């Protein structure tokens, strides 16, 4: 599952629209910018952290090896 889908699921769970998200992200961004990134599934780790902060949740990005070690 791509991160764009997960962001859309988060917005649904928080009952937020993309416009709501754009209004809450710091530094300010536009609905069009977020929509384009979601459409291309082109989200950086910074974008994901900014989205999490705007939604009042935490984001944890990890690589998890077979032995359970996280990188």
N, CA, C and O atoms as a MOPAC input file, in Angstrom:
PM7 MOZYME 1SCF
protein

 N      0.85200 1    -1.16800 1     0.00000 1
 C      0.00000 1     0.00000 1     0.00000 1
 C      0.90100 1     1.23500 1     0.00000 1
 O      1.80000 1     1.35800 1     0.83200 1
 N      0.65200 1     2.13400 1    -0.93100 1
 C      1.44500 1     3.34700 1    -1.02700 1
 C      1.10400 1     4.34800 1     0.06800 1
 O      0.03900 1     4.28500 1     0.68100 1
 N      2.02200 1     5.26400 1     0.29800 1
 C      1.81800 1     6.26900 1     1.33600 1
 C      0.66800 1     7.20600 1     0.99100 1
 O     -0.00300 1     7.70600 1     1.89400 1
 N      0.42400 1     7.45400 1    -0.28800 1
 C     -0.68800 1     8.32600 1    -0.66300 1
 C     -2.01300 1     7.73500 1    -0.17500 1
 O     -2.87700 1     8.46200 1     0.31400 1
 N     -2.16500 1     6.44100 1    -0.30800 1
 C     -3.38100 1     5.77600 1     0.16100 1
 C     -3.48400 1     5.88400 1     1.67600 1
 O     -4.56300 1     6.11700 1     2.22000 1
 N     -2.34700 1     5.71100 1     2.35400 1
 C     -2.35300 1     5.81400 1     3.81500 1
 C     -2.70900 1     7.22700 1     4.26500 1
 O     -3.41500 1     7.39700 1     5.25900 1
 N     -2.23500 1     8.23400 1     3.55300 1
 C     -2.58700 1     9.62100 1     3.89300 1
 C     -4.08600 1     9.83100 1     3.70100 1
 O     -4.73800 1    10.46200 1     4.53300 1
 N     -4.62900 1     9.30500 1     2.61600 1
 C     -6.07700 1     9.43400 1     2.37900 1
 C     -6.87700 1     8.71900 1     3.46900 1
 O     -7.92400 1     9.20800 1     3.89500 1
 N     -6.38600 1     7.56700 1     3.91600 1
 C     -7.05700 1     6.84500 1     5.00100 1
 C     -6.98200 1     7.65200 1     6.29700 1
 O     -7.95100 1     7.70400 1     7.05400 1
 N     -5.83900 1     8.27600 1     6.55200 1
 C     -5.68500 1     9.12100 1     7.73300 1
 C     -6.66300 1    10.28900 1     7.68600 1
 O     -7.31000 1    10.60200 1     8.68600 1
 N     -6.77100 1    10.93300 1     6.52500 1
 C     -7.70200 1    12.05500 1     6.39600 1
 C     -9.13900 1    11.60100 1     6.64800 1
 O     -9.91000 1    12.30700 1     7.29800 1
 N     -9.49600 1    10.43100 1     6.13800 1
 C    -10.84400 1     9.91100 1     6.36900 1
 C    -11.06900 1     9.63700 1     7.85000 1
 O    -12.12700 1     9.95500 1     8.39400 1
 N    -10.07200 1     9.04500 1     8.49900 1
 C    -10.19200 1     8.73300 1     9.93200 1
 C    -10.31600 1    10.00600 1    10.76600 1
 O    -11.00200 1    10.02200 1    11.78800 1
 N     -9.65100 1    11.07000 1    10.32700 1
 C     -9.68600 1    12.34300 1    11.05400 1
 C    -10.81500 1    13.25100 1    10.57100 1
 O    -10.98100 1    14.37000 1    11.05700 1
 N    -11.59400 1    12.74500 1     9.59700 1
 C    -12.69300 1    13.51400 1     9.00100 1
 C    -12.20400 1    14.88000 1     8.50800 1
 O    -12.80900 1    15.91800 1     8.77500 1
 N    -11.09000 1    14.83600 1     7.78100 1
 C    -10.47700 1    16.02700 1     7.21100 1
 C    -10.46700 1    15.92700 1     5.69100 1
 O    -10.41900 1    14.83600 1     5.12500 1
 N    -10.51400 1    17.08400 1     5.04700 1
 C    -10.35200 1    17.14400 1     3.60000 1
 C     -8.91100 1    17.54100 1     3.28600 1
 O     -8.15200 1    17.92700 1     4.17600 1
 N     -8.55300 1    17.44300 1     2.03100 1
 C     -7.22600 1    17.88700 1     1.61600 1
 C     -7.08300 1    19.38300 1     1.86500 1
 O     -6.00100 1    19.84900 1     2.22400 1
 N     -8.15000 1    20.13200 1     1.68000 1
 C     -8.11500 1    21.57200 1     1.96100 1
 C     -7.87000 1    21.83300 1     3.44000 1
 O     -7.10100 1    22.72600 1     3.79700 1
 N     -8.52400 1    21.05400 1     4.30500 1
 C     -8.28700 1    21.18400 1     5.75500 1
 C     -6.81100 1    20.93700 1     6.06800 1
 O     -6.18800 1    21.67100 1     6.83500 1
 N     -6.27300 1    19.88900 1     5.45700 1
 C     -4.87400 1    19.54000 1     5.67600 1
 C     -3.95900 1    20.66600 1     5.21200 1
 O     -3.03300 1    21.05100 1     5.92600 1
 N     -4.21400 1    21.18900 1     4.03300 1
 C     -3.38800 1    22.27600 1     3.49800 1
 C     -3.39200 1    23.48300 1     4.42600 1
 O     -2.36900 1    24.14700 1     4.58600 1
 N     -4.52700 1    23.76700 1     5.03400 1
 C     -4.63600 1    24.90700 1     5.95000 1
 C     -3.83100 1    24.70700 1     7.22300 1
 O     -3.38200 1    25.67700 1     7.83400 1
 N     -3.64400 1    23.44100 1     7.63200 1
 C     -2.97300 1    23.15800 1     8.89900 1
 C     -1.48300 1    22.88400 1     8.76600 1
 O     -0.75800 1    22.94900 1     9.75800 1
 N     -1.01200 1    22.58000 1     7.56400 1
 C      0.40600 1    22.25500 1     7.38700 1
 C      1.24800 1    23.52100 1     7.51300 1
 O      0.92000 1    24.57100 1     6.96100 1
 N      2.34500 1    23.38500 1     8.25800 1
 C      3.34000 1    24.46100 1     8.37400 1
 C      4.65100 1    23.94900 1     7.80400 1
 O      5.04100 1    22.83600 1     8.15500 1
 N      5.35300 1    24.67100 1     6.95700 1
 C      4.94700 1    25.94600 1     6.37800 1
 C      3.75800 1    25.75700 1     5.44100 1
 O      3.53000 1    24.66600 1     4.91800 1
 N      3.01600 1    26.82500 1     5.24200 1
 C      1.77900 1    26.75900 1     4.45800 1
 C      2.01600 1    26.15200 1     3.08100 1
 O      3.06200 1    26.34800 1     2.46300 1
 N      1.03100 1    25.42200 1     2.63000 1
 C      1.05100 1    24.84300 1     1.29500 1
 C     -0.35000 1    24.99000 1     0.70900 1
 O     -1.24500 1    25.53800 1     1.35300 1
 N     -0.53200 1    24.50300 1    -0.49500 1
 C     -1.83600 1    24.62200 1    -1.14700 1
 C     -2.48200 1    23.26100 1    -1.31400 1
 O     -1.81100 1    22.22900 1    -1.29200 1
 N     -3.77700 1    23.27500 1    -1.47800 1
 C     -4.52100 1    22.04500 1    -1.75300 1
 C     -4.00200 1    21.40900 1    -3.04000 1
 O     -3.86800 1    20.18900 1    -3.13100 1
 N     -3.71200 1    22.25500 1    -4.04000 1
 C     -3.22800 1    21.75100 1    -5.32500 1
 C     -1.89100 1    21.03100 1    -5.17400 1
 O     -1.66300 1    20.00300 1    -5.81200 1
 N     -1.01100 1    21.56300 1    -4.33500 1
 C      0.29800 1    20.94100 1    -4.11600 1
 C      0.13700 1    19.56800 1    -3.45800 1
 O      0.76200 1    18.59500 1    -3.87900 1
 N     -0.69100 1    19.49800 1    -2.44100 1
 C     -0.90500 1    18.21300 1    -1.75900 1
 C     -1.56900 1    17.21700 1    -2.70600 1
 O     -1.17100 1    16.05400 1    -2.76500 1
 N     -2.57800 1    17.67000 1    -3.44400 1
 C     -3.27100 1    16.79100 1    -4.38500 1
 C     -2.29600 1    16.22000 1    -5.41300 1
 O     -2.35100 1    15.03100 1    -5.72800 1
 N     -1.40700 1    17.06000 1    -5.93500 1
 C     -0.43300 1    16.60500 1    -6.92700 1
 C      0.52100 1    15.57300 1    -6.32600 1
 O      0.82800 1    14.56800 1    -6.96700 1
 N      0.98900 1    15.81200 1    -5.10700 1
 C      1.89400 1    14.85700 1    -4.45800 1
 C      1.19500 1    13.52800 1    -4.19200 1
 O      1.79100 1    12.46400 1    -4.35900 1
 N     -0.07500 1    13.58900 1    -3.77600 1
 C     -0.82000 1    12.35400 1    -3.53600 1
 C     -1.07100 1    11.60500 1    -4.84200 1
 O     -0.97800 1    10.37800 1    -4.89000 1
 N     -1.38700 1    12.34600 1    -5.89500 1
 C     -1.66900 1    11.71500 1    -7.18300 1
 C     -0.43200 1    10.99400 1    -7.71800 1
 O     -0.53600 1     9.90600 1    -8.28400 1
 N      0.74000 1    11.60800 1    -7.53500 1
 C      1.99000 1    11.01300 1    -8.01100 1
 C      2.59300 1    10.05700 1    -6.98500 1
 O      3.58400 1     9.38600 1    -7.27000 1
 N      2.00000 1     9.99400 1    -5.79100 1
 C      2.56500 1     9.22500 1    -4.67200 1
 C      4.01500 1     9.63900 1    -4.46800 1
 O      4.91400 1     8.80700 1    -4.34800 1
 N      4.21000 1    10.96300 1    -4.43200 1
 C      5.53400 1    11.56000 1    -4.35900 1
 C      5.65800 1    12.35700 1    -3.06400 1
 O      5.73800 1    13.58600 1    -3.08300 1
 N      5.67400 1    11.64300 1    -1.94300 1
 C      5.72500 1    12.28100 1    -0.63000 1
 C      7.08800 1    12.01600 1     0.01200 1
 O      7.53500 1    10.87200 1     0.09400 1
 N      7.73300 1    13.07800 1     0.46300 1
 C      8.99900 1    12.92100 1     1.15000 1
 C      8.73500 1    12.59200 1     2.61600 1
 O      7.60700 1    12.70800 1     3.09500 1
 N      9.78300 1    12.18200 1     3.32000 1
 C      9.63000 1    11.92800 1     4.74600 1
 C      9.22500 1    13.20900 1     5.46600 1
 O      8.43900 1    13.16600 1     6.41300 1
 N      9.75500 1    14.35000 1     5.02600 1
 C      9.36800 1    15.63800 1     5.61000 1
 C      7.87900 1    15.89700 1     5.38900 1
 O      7.17900 1    16.33000 1     6.30400 1
 N      7.39800 1    15.63100 1     4.17100 1
 C      5.96100 1    15.79400 1     3.88900 1
 C      5.14000 1    14.95400 1     4.86000 1
 O      4.15900 1    15.43500 1     5.42700 1
 N      5.54000 1    13.70700 1     5.05100 1
 C      4.78300 1    12.80100 1     5.91300 1
 C      4.80900 1    13.26100 1     7.36800 1
 O      3.80400 1    13.16600 1     8.07300 1
 N      5.95200 1    13.75600 1     7.81000 1
 C      6.02900 1    14.29600 1     9.17400 1
 C      5.15600 1    15.54300 1     9.31800 1
 O      4.48600 1    15.71900 1    10.33600 1
 N      5.16300 1    16.40400 1     8.30300 1
 C      4.32000 1    17.60800 1     8.33000 1
 C      2.83800 1    17.24000 1     8.34300 1
 O      2.04800 1    17.85800 1     9.05600 1
 N      2.46500 1    16.24000 1     7.56000 1
 C      1.07500 1    15.78000 1     7.51500 1
 C      0.67500 1    15.21500 1     8.87400 1
 O     -0.40300 1    15.52100 1     9.38400 1
 N      1.53700 1    14.39800 1     9.45500 1
 C      1.24500 1    13.82000 1    10.76900 1
 C      1.03400 1    14.91400 1    11.80700 1
 O      0.07600 1    14.87100 1    12.58000 1
 N      1.92800 1    15.89100 1    11.82100 1
 C      1.82200 1    16.97900 1    12.79100 1
 C      0.51500 1    17.74600 1    12.58800 1
 O     -0.16200 1    18.08300 1    13.55900 1
 N      0.16200 1    18.02000 1    11.34700 1
 C     -1.07000 1    18.75500 1    11.05500 1
 C     -2.31100 1    17.97400 1    11.48300 1
 O     -3.33600 1    18.56700 1    11.82200 1
 N     -2.21700 1    16.63900 1    11.46800 1
 C     -3.34500 1    15.79000 1    11.84300 1
 C     -3.33000 1    15.40700 1    13.31700 1
 O     -4.25300 1    14.75000 1    13.79700 1
 N     -2.29400 1    15.81100 1    14.03500 1
 C     -2.21500 1    15.49900 1    15.45700 1
 C     -1.88400 1    14.04500 1    15.74900 1
 O     -2.31500 1    13.49400 1    16.76100 1
 N     -1.10900 1    13.42000 1    14.85000 1
 C     -0.68900 1    12.03400 1    15.03900 1
 C      0.82700 1    11.96800 1    14.88400 1
 O      1.46000 1    12.97300 1    14.56100 1
 N      1.40600 1    10.80500 1    15.10900 1
 C      2.84300 1    10.65600 1    14.90300 1
 C      3.08400 1     9.82500 1    13.65300 1
 O      2.23800 1     9.03100 1    13.24200 1
 N      4.25100 1    10.02200 1    13.05800 1
 C      4.66000 1     9.25000 1    11.88500 1
 C      5.98400 1     8.59000 1    12.21100 1
 O      6.88500 1     9.22600 1    12.75700 1
 N      6.10200 1     7.31700 1    11.87800 1
 C      7.33700 1     6.58000 1    12.11000 1
 C      7.69900 1     5.85800 1    10.82700 1
 O      6.99600 1     4.93700 1    10.41100 1
 N      8.79300 1     6.27100 1    10.19600 1
 C      9.25100 1     5.61400 1     8.97400 1
 C     10.45600 1     4.74800 1     9.27800 1
 O     11.47500 1     5.25200 1     9.74900 1
 N     10.36000 1     3.45900 1     9.01800 1
 C     11.43400 1     2.52100 1     9.33400 1
 C     11.59400 1     1.49200 1     8.23200 1
 O     10.64500 1     1.13700 1     7.53200 1
 N     12.81400 1     1.02900 1     8.10400 1
 C     13.06900 1    -0.21300 1     7.39500 1
 C     13.20000 1    -1.26400 1     8.49100 1
 O     13.91700 1    -1.05200 1     9.46900 1
 N     12.52200 1    -2.38500 1     8.34000 1
 C     12.58300 1    -3.43300 1     9.34900 1
 C     13.20000 1    -4.67100 1     8.71200 1
 O     12.64200 1    -5.25000 1     7.78000 1
 N     14.35100 1    -5.06200 1     9.22400 1
 C     15.04700 1    -6.22900 1     8.70400 1
 C     14.38600 1    -7.51900 1     9.16100 1
 O     13.54200 1    -7.51400 1    10.05700 1
 N     14.77600 1    -8.62200 1     8.53800 1
 C     14.18200 1    -9.92800 1     8.85200 1
 C     14.27800 1   -10.27100 1    10.32300 1
 O     13.39000 1   -10.92000 1    10.87500 1
 N     15.36900 1    -9.83100 1    10.96800 1
 C     15.54300 1   -10.14300 1    12.39900 1
 C     14.81900 1    -9.15600 1    13.31500 1
 O     14.96200 1    -9.21500 1    14.53600 1
 N     14.04400 1    -8.25100 1    12.72000 1
 C     13.28200 1    -7.29000 1    13.50900 1
 C     13.99000 1    -5.97300 1    13.77600 1
 O     13.39800 1    -5.03200 1    14.30400 1
 N     15.26500 1    -5.91700 1    13.40500 1
 C     16.02400 1    -4.68400 1    13.61000 1
 C     15.45600 1    -3.58400 1    12.71300 1
 O     15.14000 1    -3.80900 1    11.54500 1
 N     15.33500 1    -2.38800 1    13.29400 1
 C     14.79800 1    -1.24100 1    12.55400 1
 C     15.91800 1    -0.30400 1    12.15300 1
 O     16.81500 1    -0.00100 1    12.93900 1
 N     15.84500 1     0.14500 1    10.91800 1
 C     16.81900 1     1.11500 1    10.40500 1
 C     16.06900 1     2.35900 1     9.97400 1
 O     16.68300 1     3.31900 1     9.50600 1

